[in-house]
Amino acid sequence: MVRVTTPDRPPQHSTDESVTRTAPDRRAALRSGVALAAGTLAAGSLTAACATSGAAAHPLAASPASGTPSAAHPAARPAAAAPRRFPGQPAEISHGPRDRPRVALTFHGQGDPAVARTLLGEAERNGARVTVLAVGTWLDEHPDLARRILDGGHDLGNHTLRHLDINAMSEKEADAEIRGCAERLRRLTGSIGTWFRPSRTPRASPAVERLARAAGYPHVLSYDLDSLDYTSPGAAAVTRQVLGGIRNGSVVSLHFGYADTVAALPAVLEELGRRGLRAVTTTELLS
């Protein structure tokens, strides 16, 4: 098990016991996905999630920046949406409007592709749309997932090339991380992706923020609610963490590749629906 140094935990909020229970038929439908994710964890193939300290978490093991996605056919379909500037929004966005019943579930894109497909499918069955911030080397290994994400109606963005501590890098290294992932997204989809999120930190340094803007991203996407799913606290704990802190406009940080996330998502989506909160892409949240 990889140990990750995590940010200060926000206060845990208790919720009604019924929130953390998932309906039996939904649990049964997800059992295979949970088993797959659990097996992946046991095999040690999952990578560490974003943390405030790069030294505490191991980067995704992958091919160097020279890899070219062999399954990319961007000319066969229209180009994906480009980054947008949202007037009135800060350079680094952590939440959307508080006066509308919408939230954004954002997933850090890496890990077992089968788990990613399970999570995307569950979101779509519930009428939810999400935002995926993909690691560039993950796209090298699973280039088909870029179009799978977009074809499901989700946002796709940039989570750096190798998922290292970008705030600790020199400007030259950080620029290569941002542009390396952007280039992979462009090859696969015709766009550099709608969002940029820095790796191994909830917030970008001023230098990284400036480099992202120069690379074509008007805003850096942060979040106001951390699910802490990468600490593997159990599905019930992930559910409580998300539902205890979510409110109008929330941007939630989640991760592909963790069994707890797979098991928690049905209960989270069910309760969001009960509360009248719509899970939408970050683009829709801010539009």
C-alpha positions as CSV (number, residue, x, y, z in Angstrom):
1,M,0.0,0.0,0.0
2,V,1.4,3.4,-1.0
3,R,1.3,5.9,1.8
4,V,0.3,9.4,0.8
5,T,0.7,12.6,2.8
6,T,-2.7,14.2,2.6
7,P,-3.9,17.7,3.1
8,D,-5.5,18.7,6.4
9,R,-8.8,16.8,6.5
10,P,-11.9,19.0,6.5
11,P,-14.4,18.3,9.3
12,Q,-16.3,15.1,8.9
13,H,-20.0,15.6,8.9
14,S,-22.4,13.0,10.0
15,T,-25.3,12.1,7.7
16,D,-28.4,10.1,8.1
17,E,-27.7,6.4,8.1
18,S,-29.9,5.9,5.0
19,V,-27.5,8.1,3.0
20,T,-24.6,5.7,3.3
21,R,-26.7,2.6,2.3
22,T,-26.8,1.7,-1.3
23,A,-29.9,-0.1,-2.7
24,P,-29.3,-3.9,-2.9
25,D,-29.9,-4.0,-6.7
26,R,-27.4,-1.2,-7.3
27,R,-24.8,-2.9,-5.1
28,A,-25.3,-6.1,-7.0
29,A,-24.9,-4.3,-10.3
30,L,-21.6,-2.8,-9.1
31,R,-20.2,-5.9,-7.4
32,S,-18.1,-6.9,-10.4
33,G,-16.6,-3.4,-10.7
34,V,-15.8,-3.3,-7.0
35,A,-14.2,-6.7,-7.2
36,L,-12.1,-5.6,-10.2
37,A,-10.9,-2.5,-8.4
38,A,-10.1,-4.4,-5.3
39,G,-8.1,-6.9,-7.3
40,T,-6.2,-4.1,-8.9
41,L,-5.3,-2.6,-5.5
42,A,-4.2,-6.0,-4.3
43,A,-1.9,-6.3,-7.3
44,G,-0.4,-2.9,-6.4
45,S,-1.0,-1.5,-9.9
46,L,-2.8,1.7,-8.8
47,T,-0.8,4.9,-8.5
48,A,-0.8,7.4,-5.6
49,A,-3.3,10.1,-5.7
50,C,-2.7,13.9,-5.6
51,A,-1.1,15.0,-2.3
52,T,0.4,18.2,-1.0
53,S,3.8,16.6,-0.8
54,G,5.3,15.0,-4.0
55,A,7.8,13.1,-1.8
56,A,5.1,11.2,-0.1
57,A,3.5,9.6,-3.2
58,H,5.0,7.7,-6.1
59,P,4.4,9.0,-9.6
60,L,2.6,7.0,-12.2
61,A,5.1,4.6,-13.9
62,A,4.7,5.1,-17.6
63,S,6.5,5.7,-20.9
64,P,8.5,8.9,-21.4
65,A,7.1,12.0,-23.0
66,S,7.9,10.8,-26.5
67,G,5.1,8.3,-26.6
68,T,2.6,8.7,-29.5
69,P,-1.0,7.4,-29.0
70,S,-1.5,4.8,-31.7
71,A,-5.3,4.8,-31.4
72,A,-5.8,8.5,-32.0
73,H,-8.0,9.4,-35.0
74,P,-9.0,13.0,-34.2
75,A,-9.8,13.7,-37.9
76,A,-12.6,11.1,-37.8
77,R,-14.7,13.2,-35.4
78,P,-15.2,16.9,-34.7
79,A,-12.6,18.5,-32.4
80,A,-13.5,18.5,-28.7
81,A,-14.3,21.8,-27.0
82,A,-11.5,24.2,-26.3
83,P,-10.9,25.9,-22.9
84,R,-13.3,28.8,-22.2
85,R,-12.8,32.0,-20.3
86,F,-15.6,32.6,-17.8
87,P,-16.0,36.4,-17.1
88,G,-16.2,37.2,-13.4
89,Q,-14.5,34.0,-12.4
90,P,-11.0,34.1,-10.8
91,A,-7.9,32.7,-12.4
92,E,-8.2,29.6,-10.1
93,I,-11.7,28.3,-9.7
94,S,-12.7,26.2,-6.7
95,H,-16.5,26.3,-6.9
96,G,-19.4,27.4,-9.0
97,P,-22.4,29.6,-8.3
98,R,-24.0,29.0,-4.9
99,D,-27.5,30.0,-6.0
100,R,-28.1,27.0,-8.4
101,P,-28.6,23.3,-7.5
102,R,-25.7,22.0,-9.5
103,V,-22.4,20.4,-8.5
104,A,-19.4,19.1,-10.4
105,L,-17.8,15.7,-9.7
106,T,-14.3,15.9,-10.9
107,F,-12.1,12.7,-11.4
108,H,-8.4,12.6,-11.6
109,G,-7.8,10.3,-14.6
110,Q,-5.4,7.5,-14.0
111,G,-5.4,3.9,-12.8
112,D,-7.1,0.7,-14.2
113,P,-9.2,1.6,-17.3
114,A,-11.8,-0.9,-16.4
115,V,-12.5,0.9,-13.2
116,A,-12.7,4.2,-15.1
117,R,-15.3,2.7,-17.5
118,T,-17.3,1.4,-14.5
119,L,-17.4,4.8,-12.9
120,L,-18.3,6.6,-16.2
121,G,-21.1,4.1,-16.8
122,E,-22.6,4.5,-13.4
123,A,-22.6,8.2,-13.7
124,E,-24.3,8.0,-17.1
125,R,-27.0,5.6,-15.8
126,N,-27.9,8.1,-13.2
127,G,-28.0,11.0,-15.7
128,A,-24.9,12.6,-14.3
129,R,-22.0,14.1,-16.2
130,V,-18.5,14.5,-14.7
131,T,-15.2,16.2,-15.4
132,V,-12.1,14.0,-16.0
133,L,-8.6,15.5,-15.6
134,A,-6.4,13.0,-17.3
135,V,-2.7,12.3,-16.7
136,G,-0.8,12.4,-20.0
137,T,1.0,9.1,-19.6
138,W,-2.3,7.4,-18.7
139,L,-3.6,8.6,-22.1
140,D,-0.5,7.1,-23.8
141,E,-1.4,3.7,-22.3
142,H,-5.2,4.0,-22.8
143,P,-5.8,6.4,-25.7
144,D,-9.3,5.1,-26.4
145,L,-10.5,6.5,-23.0
146,A,-10.2,10.1,-24.2
147,R,-13.0,9.6,-26.7
148,R,-14.9,7.3,-24.3
149,I,-15.1,10.2,-21.9
150,L,-16.1,12.8,-24.5
151,D,-18.7,10.5,-26.1
152,G,-20.4,10.1,-22.7
153,G,-21.0,13.9,-22.6
154,H,-18.3,14.6,-20.0
155,D,-15.6,17.2,-19.8
156,L,-12.0,16.2,-20.4
157,G,-9.0,18.2,-19.2
158,N,-5.3,18.2,-18.4
159,H,-3.8,16.8,-15.1
160,T,-0.1,17.2,-16.3
161,L,2.0,14.7,-18.2
162,R,3.4,12.5,-15.4
163,H,1.5,13.4,-12.2
164,L,4.5,14.8,-10.3
165,D,4.6,17.7,-7.8
166,I,4.3,20.5,-10.3
167,N,4.6,23.3,-7.8
168,A,8.1,22.0,-6.8
169,M,9.4,22.1,-10.3
170,S,11.4,24.6,-12.2
171,E,9.3,26.7,-14.6
172,K,10.8,24.8,-17.6
173,E,9.9,21.4,-16.1
174,A,6.4,22.6,-15.1
175,D,5.8,24.0,-18.6
176,A,6.8,20.7,-20.1
177,E,4.3,18.9,-17.8
178,I,1.5,21.1,-18.8
179,R,2.2,21.2,-22.5
180,G,3.1,17.5,-22.7
181,C,-0.4,16.5,-21.6
182,A,-2.0,19.2,-23.7
183,E,-0.3,17.8,-26.8
184,R,-1.6,14.3,-26.1
185,L,-5.1,15.6,-25.7
186,R,-4.8,17.6,-28.9
187,R,-3.7,14.5,-30.8
188,L,-6.5,12.4,-29.5
189,T,-9.4,14.9,-29.5
190,G,-8.3,17.9,-31.5
191,S,-8.3,20.1,-28.4
192,I,-6.0,20.7,-25.4
193,G,-8.9,19.9,-23.1
194,T,-11.4,22.2,-21.4
195,W,-9.6,22.4,-18.0
196,F,-6.2,22.3,-16.4
197,R,-5.7,21.0,-12.8
198,P,-2.2,20.9,-11.2
199,S,-0.9,17.6,-10.0
200,R,-0.1,16.7,-6.3
201,T,-1.6,19.9,-5.0
202,P,-5.0,21.4,-4.6
203,R,-3.8,24.8,-5.8
204,A,-1.4,26.0,-8.4
205,S,1.5,28.3,-7.5
206,P,1.5,31.7,-9.2
207,A,4.2,30.5,-11.6
208,V,2.2,27.4,-12.6
209,E,-1.0,29.4,-13.0
210,R,0.9,31.7,-15.4
211,L,2.3,28.8,-17.3
212,A,-1.1,27.2,-17.7
213,R,-2.6,30.5,-19.0
214,A,0.3,30.7,-21.5
215,A,-0.5,27.1,-22.6
216,G,-4.1,28.1,-23.4
217,Y,-6.0,27.5,-20.2
218,P,-7.7,30.7,-19.0
219,H,-8.5,29.2,-15.6
220,V,-6.9,26.6,-13.3
221,L,-9.5,24.2,-11.8
222,S,-9.2,23.5,-8.1
223,Y,-12.0,22.2,-5.8
224,D,-13.8,23.0,-2.5
225,L,-14.5,19.5,-1.4
226,D,-12.0,16.6,-1.2
227,S,-13.5,13.2,-1.1
228,L,-10.3,11.7,0.4
229,D,-11.0,8.5,-1.6
230,Y,-7.3,8.1,-2.3
231,T,-6.8,7.3,1.4
232,S,-8.9,4.2,0.9
233,P,-11.1,4.9,4.1
234,G,-13.9,2.6,3.0
235,A,-16.9,3.3,0.7
236,A,-19.1,4.5,3.6
237,A,-16.5,7.1,4.7
238,V,-16.2,8.4,1.1
239,T,-19.9,8.7,0.9
240,R,-20.1,10.6,4.2
241,Q,-17.3,12.9,3.3
242,V,-18.9,13.9,0.0
243,L,-22.5,14.2,1.2
244,G,-21.5,15.9,4.4
245,G,-19.8,18.8,2.6
246,I,-21.5,19.1,-0.7
247,R,-23.7,22.1,-1.5
248,N,-24.8,24.2,-4.4
249,G,-21.8,24.9,-6.7
250,S,-19.4,22.4,-5.1
251,V,-16.5,21.1,-7.1
252,V,-15.6,17.6,-5.7
253,S,-12.2,16.0,-6.1
254,L,-12.5,12.2,-6.7
255,H,-10.2,9.6,-8.4
256,F,-10.4,6.8,-10.9
257,G,-8.8,3.6,-9.8
258,Y,-10.0,3.1,-6.2
259,A,-12.5,0.5,-5.1
260,D,-14.0,2.7,-2.5
261,T,-15.0,5.3,-5.1
262,V,-16.7,2.6,-7.3
263,A,-18.7,1.4,-4.3
264,A,-19.5,4.9,-3.0
265,L,-20.7,6.5,-6.2
266,P,-24.2,4.9,-6.5
267,A,-25.1,6.1,-3.0
268,V,-23.7,9.6,-3.6
269,L,-25.6,10.0,-6.9
270,E,-28.8,8.7,-5.3
271,E,-28.6,11.1,-2.5
272,L,-27.8,14.0,-4.7
273,G,-30.9,13.3,-6.7
274,R,-33.0,13.1,-3.5
275,R,-31.6,16.6,-2.5
276,G,-32.4,18.0,-6.0
277,L,-28.7,18.5,-6.8
278,R,-27.6,17.9,-10.4
279,A,-24.2,16.5,-11.2
280,V,-23.0,18.3,-14.3
281,T,-19.7,19.0,-16.1
282,T,-17.6,21.9,-14.7
283,T,-18.3,23.8,-18.0
284,E,-22.1,23.5,-17.3
285,L,-21.7,24.4,-13.7
286,L,-20.1,27.7,-14.6
287,S,-22.2,28.5,-17.7
